[in-house]
Amino acid sequence: CRLKRDVVYYRDTDRILAMDIIYPSKPKTPVGAVIEFSCDNANRMSNFSLGFCTDALLPGAASEGFAAAMADHPVAEPYKGFDAMPGCAWKIKAAVRTLRAESSALGLNGRIVPAGFSRGSGMALMLATTMDHPEFDHHGEHSDGESTVQGGVILSGRCTYLDLLPGDKMIPRYEKTWGSRALHANVWRDQGALDYLDHALPVPLFISISLSESPDALHQMEVLRRRLTELRSPFVYVPEPEPRGHRVPIDPTVLSSLFDYLHQQLDAAR
């Protein structure tokens, strides 16, 4: 593999967002790419976050023969649980366009699946649910490029703010920022990646979570699965049975299914 560092995808007023890309050296055929938005807002390659969360998704994807890009999370530190729209959508779509623009030079086939855990989970889901929302494009680098994705790996995180458990500790913070949900439902709706989805996705999602996660996280996953089922939107759900809490799954059954899914969505022949 080779490593291309600091590929800029968005120039904010006080922050430059970039990604690092692992890619195969001289592949026989162009390969697909996985892009992940870091769950560490200070450093996209933070050893603490990657180690603490057992996040080996990108090295695993690279070992499987794909390109793998770790991108800066669109929200700067200190992260307080808010993924402000529309700025986040502008930035993550610019990241996909930028990665796709690198395809020819790096031997990629242009097929991209976003992956996310915790703070990055909603970003990966948002790329899938807003593919038919052109209002979020044309910001950042490669503004005339293509931001569609060929799937999404959605791990533990928040997908909607309209369906939370009554005891969710974040509700007072959300109310302080957005106003009451009863009076400002549209504001709350705009923040949730799942709430942009009103029809079946054209691509399947891969979903996983540890069954020992927090009640709030498990509830979000239940809401996501229920909405996808109601819309008849295709998805693969493989939970991790081991009691590992808020961690990226490492169970062999989950990973085997995940890599099968990635080959289905990223191999050009398919």
N, C-alpha and C positions, 0 to 999 in steps of 0.2 A: 504493500500500500504506500501511498504518498500522502502528505499533509499540506493543505493550502491554508494558511493562517490569515485571519483578519480581513475577510472579504466583507466589505461594507455594504449594508443593505438599506440603511436609513440614517439620515443626518438630521437629528433633532436640534433644537435651539441650544441645548446644553449637554448633549450626549450623542455620540456616534455609535450606532448599533452595527454589529458585525457578526460573522460566523466563522468557524473553523471547519474545514471539509476534509475528511478522510476519503480517499478514493483509490480504486485499484490501479496499479501501474500497468499500462498497456493491456487492457482487457481484450480478449478475443472478440467479444461483442459488447456493445454499449450496455451499461448497467443502470438500474433504477437507483433512487436515493431515498433515504430516510432522513427527515429533518426533525430535530427536537429543540424545544425552547427550554432553556435551562431553568431549573427550579431554584437557582441561586441568582439573585438579582445583581450581585456585585461582580461576579466573575463567571463567565459561561463555562469555564473548565475548572470550577472550584473542586478541589479534592474533597473538601468536607462534605458538600452536598452529595456528590456522586458516591462517596464512600458510605455516608450515613444512610442514604436511601437505597443502597445496593444497586445503583443505577448503572448497569452494564449494557443497556439497550444498544447504544451506538457501536461500542467495540464488538458486540455480538453481531450486529448487522454487517459491519465491515468484514468480520470473519466469515460471514455467510456469502460474501462476494458483492454486497451492495456498497454504494457510496453512503457516507454518514456525515451529517452536518449538525454541529451543535451551535445554536444561535443564541444571542443575548435575548433574555426575556424582555418584552417591550416595556415593562414597568421597572423603573430604576429603584435602587435601594433607598431607604428602608422600605421593604414590602409590608403593607398593612392590610392585605387581603382584598385590594380593589384592582380590578382590571378595567380601567376607564375606557369607555367607548366614546367616539369612534376611533380614537388614537391607536388602541391595541390592534384593531382590525387593519388599519392602514399599514401598520408596521409588519405584522406577520405576513400579510399578502406581499409586501415588498420583499420579505425574506424568501418566499417561494419563487417569486419572479427572478430574484437574483440568483438563486441556486439553479433554476432552469436555464438562465443565461450562461451559466458556466458549463452547460452540458457538452457542447462541442469541444471545448478545450480540454475537458477532463475525461472524456470518453463515457458520458452518461447518455441515457436514452430519453431523458426528459420526463420520465414518470416519477412522481414524488408522493410519498406517504408521510404525513406529519405524525409524530408521536409525542405524548406528553404525560408527565406524572406530576401530581400535586399542583404547583403553580403553573406548570406547563400544560396540564391536561385540558383546561378550558381553551387554551390557544390552539391546540391540535384539533379539538372539536369545532371551534369556530371556523377554521379553514374549510372544514367539510360542510358545515351548515350554511355558510354564506357564499357558496360558489355562484349563486344566482343573484348576488347583491353587488352590482357594478359600482354602487356609490362608495364602496370601500377601496376601490382600486385607484390607480393614477396618483398615488402618493409614494414618495420614496424613490429608490433606485429602480431603473428599468420600468418606468411608469407605463409603457405601452406593451409590456410583456404579458404572459399568461399566468394567472394565479390559481388555476384549478388544481385539485389534488386527486389522487387515484385511490384514496382510502383514508384511514385514520386509526392510530393506535391510542385508545383512550383508557388511561389508568386512573387511579383514585384522584378525585378532585371535585370541583364544583362546576355544574353545568347549567344550573338555573338558580335564580334567587326568588322565584315566585312560589316555590314549593320547598319550604324548609321545615325541619322539626320545630315544634314550639319552643323547645329549650335550647335551640342553637345559640351559642354564646356570641356569635357575630352579629346577630340581629340588632342589638342596640347601636353598634358601630355603623351598620348600614343605614339605620333610621337617622342617625345624626348626620350622615353625609347626603343621603338621597331623599330624606323626608319619610313620612309614614308610607308603608306599602299600600294601604287602603286609598290614600289620596294621590299617590304618585306611582301607580302601578306601571305606567309606561316607562318611567325612569328605571325601575327595577328590572323590567323586561329587557330593556336595551343592553343591560350588562351581562345577560346570560346567553352563552353560546347556543344552548338547546332551544331557546325561545325564538331563534331565527328560522327554525325548521318547521314548515307547515305542510310538507309533502315528503314522500319517500326519497331518500338520497339515491343518486345514480350509481354510487359505489358502496360496498359494504364496509362496516367498521369492525375493528377488533377491540373487544372490551375485556378487561380483567381487573380484579381487585382481591385483596386478601380478605377472607371471610372473618378475620379477627379485627378488621378496621373499626374505626369509631362509628357509632350509630349515625352520626351526621353524614359521614362518607358513604356508608352502606345505603342510606336513604337516597342520596344523590344518584348512586348507581342504579338503584331500583327505579327511580323516576326516569332516568335515561333509557333503560331497557323497556319500560312500559310505553314511553312515547314512541320509540322506534317500532315496537310491536304494533301499536295502534295505527301507525302510518304505513305499516308493511314495508318498512325500510330494512334492508338486509344487514345482519350483524352476526358476529361470532362472539360468544361469551364463554370464557374459560376462567373461572375463579381459581384463586390459589387457596388450597385447603389448609396450608400450614399456618399456625398462629404467629404471624410475623408483624402484624400491625401495619403502620404507615410506611411501607417499603415497596420498592419495585419488585414484582414477582420474579423468582428465580427457580420455581419448581419446573423440572424437566418437561412435564406434561404441558404446562402453560407455554414454555419457550418453544417446544416443538410445534405446537399449534400456531404460535405467533410467526415463526419463520415460514411455515407452510403458507400462511396468509400473505406474508410479504412477497413470497415468490409468485403467488397468484396475482397480486396486484402490480408488481413491479417488473416482472420479466416481460420483455418486449414481445416475445412470441405469443403471449397470451393476450 
